[in-house]
Amino acid sequence: MKKIIAVFLIFSILFAFTGCSFKKSDNTNNNTIEIISPKTSTENPPDTITKASGLNITKPFEFSNGFAWINHQKPEGGTTYSLINTKGDILYSNENIISAHDMSGDTCFIEEKDGENTVYKIIDNAGKEVASSQSGNFDIILSQGDNAFFVYKHISDIDTSKHLFGTIDNKGNFINELKETPLYNTSNTFKSNYLGADFFVVWLSMSDGLLYNANTQNFFYIDNIEYVDEPINIGSNLYFRFDYYSPGITYENTPDKWSKLSNYFSLSSNGTVKEIEKFGNVINEKLLTKLDNKLTVFDPISNESKTFSKYHVLSAKSADKDSFLLQVWGKDKKSYFLLIDASCNITLDPVQADFAEANDGKIILEKDNTFFILDYYGNKLFETSEYSQIKPFNSGIACAYKSIDGTTYYYGLDASGNVVIS
């Protein structure tokens, strides 16, 4: 890491004792950082988090909607998977869990080993099992989204072999009855995820994907999908970007007829395919394009564009729903991070750091092996050099880890840097 200069040492001491915040100097001829009095935050104080210890967590974790799956040691030895809330209460636990998915709404699904069989279950936020593949209604839960679970069932006998897909609700009741498609005729192991706009995808190979429209209950087959950034959902549309290969698409009513698509197109929940203008990334339901060190933010719903050009933009990330975390390059050849809103107005002035993440109203900055955690007003919440990594906050908790004598330990930190889960 870079050698700490004397000025930064002075600043570090001042920060440690004053609790002051970071702000870019108003002098536009340099990008130095000055110390200012803390701003008054209009945000509500975070919910009180009860400290939970003794879990002995063995792998990284992240909260989603107030819940997290953790892998931790059992008192009698061995490890198990458990669903916990932000208080550290264990709601569901089973050492035979193969995979567990984040809580979406009030439910999530898991895959468990039961003897020689694999069982798929829907678990609610109280840790109660509300549906299972042992009912015989489905074989596999493929993915989850918008309060629906995408399921698969294989039926075969001496004369037939059918591959069926459909959706169920969080009680296991069918929303869309199981349906066979001529576009799927293999029993290969597959993975799936929810794309948004009523679309689920089944990855049939390294490069091909079967899309299921839960709205129209129709299937689309798109090839070369390996070379696309994951489609992004904005409103009732999916936006696709293929940088290297032009994709092809076919439909279940004409499975032998292929059509070439533009490298940039949208797919609506009513099944309409539309060619669109070239774009870079999609963040916070906006199309972002970086050109000549400038960043253009296009809103496809309002059809309006805004441009950020004050600094040389290196990258952009989401910082919660309505703001973006930008990495910019200063004239002093250093990396800075700042926040802008969807209109490209600066909401937090540049802070010099080596790395940064933002989520849940908090920015994690790393500089010279020290982490500085700020709120979106620039107030410093805490700083620490104790951990090797701190993941973004979610539900008021960040996963931090460090190694002691070759063993990695994982902790849940609150917004003051206190260990509340360990």
N, C-alpha and C positions, 0 to 999 in steps of 0.2 A: 504494500500500500504506500501511498505518498507520504513523505516525511511531514510531520506536523510542524508548521511554521509558528514562530513566536506569537504572531497576532492571533492565530486560531487558539493557542493555549490560553491566552488572556480571555478570549471570548468564551471558551469552554468553562473557565473558572467562574466567569460572570454568570453564565447561564445556570450553572449548578447552584449558585447561591441566590439568584434573583428570580428564577422561574420565568424569565422574560421570553418573548416570542421572537420569531425570525421574520424579517421583512426586507424586501429589496430596497435599496437606497433610492430616493427620488432623483438622484443624479443619474441622468440617462447616459452619461459618458462612461460609466463603469458599472460593473455588476457585483459590487461588493455587498456584503450583508451587514446591516446595522442592527443594534438592539433597540427595541421599542417597548413601551409599556404594554402589558397584555390587554387585548381587546375584551370587551364584555361580550360573552357568548350568549346568543339568543336561543341556543339549543337547550332542550330539556336535559336535566342531569341523567346519566345512565342509570338503569335499574340496578338495585343492589344485588350483588352476586354473592351467594354463599360460598365459602371456601370448602372445597372437597379434596381431601388428600387420601393417600393410601391406595390409589387406583393402580399405580405402577404401570403407566402407559408405555407401550413398547414401539409404537409407530406414530408418524405424523397424523394429525386429525384436523378437521375443519367443521365448524358449526354451520348449519343451514336451517333457517327458520327456527332457531333456538334449540336445535338438537344435533347430536354428532354421534357417529359410530366410532368406537375406539377399540383397539386391540390392547389388552392389558394382562398382567400376570394374575393368576389365581392364588389365593393363600396356600392352597394345598400343592401348588406346582403346576406348570404348564400355563398356557395362555388361552384366552377366550375373547370373543367379540361381544360388545355390549352397546346398547343404545342409551345415551345419557342426555339429560337436559343441562342447562347452563349452571344448575346448582350441583351437578355431579351425581344426581340420583340415577341409579341404574334401573332402566325401565324394562329392558329385555336383554337376555344374555343367552348365548349358546356357543359352545366351543366348536360346533360342527358347521358354523356359517362359512360358506365358500365365498360369497360376495354379498355386500350390503350397500344399498343405494340411499342417497340423501333423502331426507324428509322433504316432500313436495306437497304443500297444503297440510293436510292432517294425517297423511299416510306415506309409507314407503314400502318397498318390497325387498325381500332377501332371498338368497339361494342357499339351501342347507343340504348337508349330506345326511341321509337317513338309511343307515345300513348300506345296501348296494344301490339305493335309489337316490335321486336328487329331487328335492321338494322345493317349490316356490311358494312363498307366503307374502301376504299383505299384512303389515303391522301398522297400527295407529299410533298416535302420539302419546298414548298411555301405556304403550308396550303390549297391547292386546292383539292377538292374531284374529283378523277379521275375514280372511279368505285364504284358500290353499289349493294347490294343484292336486292335492289328494282327493278333492271333490270329484275329479274326473272331467270337469268342464273344460279344462285346458291342460296342456303339458308344461308349457314354459311361459313365464312372464318375460317379455323381451325388453320393454322399456316403459317409461311412465311420463306423462305430461298432460297439463290442463285437466287434472282430475280424472284422467283415464289411464288404463293400463293396456298396453298392446300385447296380445297373447297369441300363442301358436299351439296348434294341435295336429298330430299326425295320426291318421287313420289308415290301417292297411289290413288286407286279408289276401287270400290266394289270387283274387281277381283284380284288386284295386290297391292304389296307394295315393292317398290324398293329403295335401299339405294345406292346412286351413289357418286363416288369420282373422282376428277380430279385436274388439275392445270391450273391457269390463270396467265397472265403476269401483269405488273403494270398498264396496261390500261384496264384490265378486259377481255382481249381476251384469249380464251382457248389455252393453250400449249398442254395439254393432255385432250382430250374430256372425259366427264363424263363416268364412268365405274362402273358396278355393280360387287360385289364379293360375292361368297357363304360363305366366311369366316365372313361376317358381316350380322347379321340378327336381330339386336335389335335397338331400338330407344332410348336407355338409354342416358342420358346426358354424354358427353365424353369431354376429353381434348386432345390436340395434340401439338406436337412440331416438329421442323425440326432437324434431327440428323446429316445431312451432307451426302456426297457421294450419293446424289439424293434420300435419304430415309426420308420419313415423318412417324411419328408413331401416331396412334390413341389408346389411353388408353381405353380399353373396360371394365376393372374392376380394382380392386386394384392390381391384379397380372398379367393380361394378356394384350398383346399389339398387334395391327394389324399394320404391317409395309407395307408401299406403296413405291414401287420403281418407281420413276418418269422417270427413264431412260428406264426400260423395261416395265413399266406400269403393273407390277405384284404385287401381295400381298403375304405376309408371315404372319403367325400367330405364335407368340412365347409366351409360358406360363412361369409362374414364373418370369416374367420380373420385377416384384416388387423388387426382391432380387438382381438385377444387378445395379452396378453403371452406370449412364447414359452412353450409348455407345458414344465413342469418334471417331471423324472423322479424319483420317490421309490420305491425298491424296484421292484415290478412294475407301477407305475401312473404314468400321466401326469396332471398336474393342470392344468386349463385355467381361465383367468379372463378373461371378456369384460366390460369395463367399460361399453360403450356399446350394443352390439347383441346381441340373442339369436341365437345361431347355429342353423343347421339342419344335419342330418346325413342322409346316405343311404348305402345299402350296395349292393354290386355285384350281389347277387341280387335286389334291388328298386330298380333305379336311378331309377325314376320316382316313388318314394314317399319323401317327406321328413318328418322328424320334428323338432320344435322341441326345443332343449336348454335347460337352465338356464344362466344366465350363469356358474355355477361347477359344474364337473363333472370327474369323473375317468374315464380310459379305461385299462383294465387290459390286460396282455399277452394275456389270453385272450379279449379283445374285448368285455368287459362295460363298459357305460356306466353311471355312477352319479352322481346329483346329490349335491353336497356343500355344506357351510356356506361362507358368504362368507369370503374371506381376502384379505390384502394381497399380500405378496410371498412367494416361495419361495426360501429360502437355506439351503444346507447340509442339504437334505432335510427342512426344517422350514417350516411355514406361519407367516409373520409378519404380524401385523396391528397397525397403529399407530392408537390411539384415545385422545383426550384426553391427548395427549403421553406416553402409556404405550405400551410395546411388549409384545405377547403372542406367545410362541413356542409353537407347537403341534406336537407330534410325532405324525403320523398313524399311525405304526407302534405306539407305546406308548399312543396315545390320551390323552396327558397334556399339560397346558398349564402354562407358567410365565410370569410377568409381571415386567417391569422397569419400575420407577416412581420410582427415586431421583432421576433427572434428567429434564428436558424433552427427549425424544428427537426429533431432527430427521430422522435417516435411519439406515439399517442396511445394511451390506455384509458379504460373506463375508470372513473372515480365516482362510483355510485351512479344513480340513474340520470342525473341532470348535469354532470360535469365530467371533464376530461383531465387526466394527468399527462402533461407534456414534458418530455425531456428535450431541452434546448442546448445549443452550443454557444458559449459566450465568446466574446472577442479575446478573452484571456485564455482561450483554449481549455476551458473547464466545462464540466457538465453541470447543468442546473435543472431543477424541476419546479413546475408551476401548475396552477389549476386555471382552467378557463371554463366558461359555461357554453351552452349550445350556440350562443350568438358570438362566440369567440372573444368575449370580454374576460380580462384577467380577474380572477376572484381571489387568488393567492399569488403574491409576487414571487419571483424566482428565489430558490434556495439552493445553494451549492451543495452537491452530494454526489456520491459515486453510483448510488442505486436507490430506487424508490418504488413503493407500492402504495396504492390508496384504495380504501374501501371502508364502508361502515362509518363514514365521517371522520376517518383518521388516516394520516399519511405516515408511513414508516420510511424514514430516510436512513441510509447507511453511509457513513463517512469515516474513513480511517479506523475501521473495525468497531465503531460505536454506532448504535442505533438511536436515532432521535424520533420520537413519536409526537406529531403535532395534530391538532384538530384543523378543520378546514378554515378557521379564522387565523391560523398561524400561531396559536398558543401552544407552547411546549407542554405536553402532558407528562412525559418522563423521558429519560435517556438511560441507556444501559450498555455496558460492554460485556455483560455476563454470558450472553448467548451467541452461538455461531450463526443462528438464523432465526428470524421472526417472520411468520407468515402473515398475510393480511387479516385484519379484524373481520369478524362476522358474528352477529348476535352479541356484540360487546366483548368478545374473547378472541385472542390471537394465540395460535400455537407457536411456542418457542422451543428450541432445542439446543442442547449442548452436550459435549462428550466429557466424561470423567473416567479416567483410567481405561480408555478404549470402549466404554459403554455409552451409548447415546440415551439421554433422558429427555422426556417430552413434558411440557408444562402448558397450562392455559393461563394467559395473563389478562388482567382486566385493563381498563383504560388508564390506570394509575401505575401500571407495571407490577402490581401485586400478583403472586401466584395464587390462583383460585381453584385450579384443577391440577392434580399431579398424581 
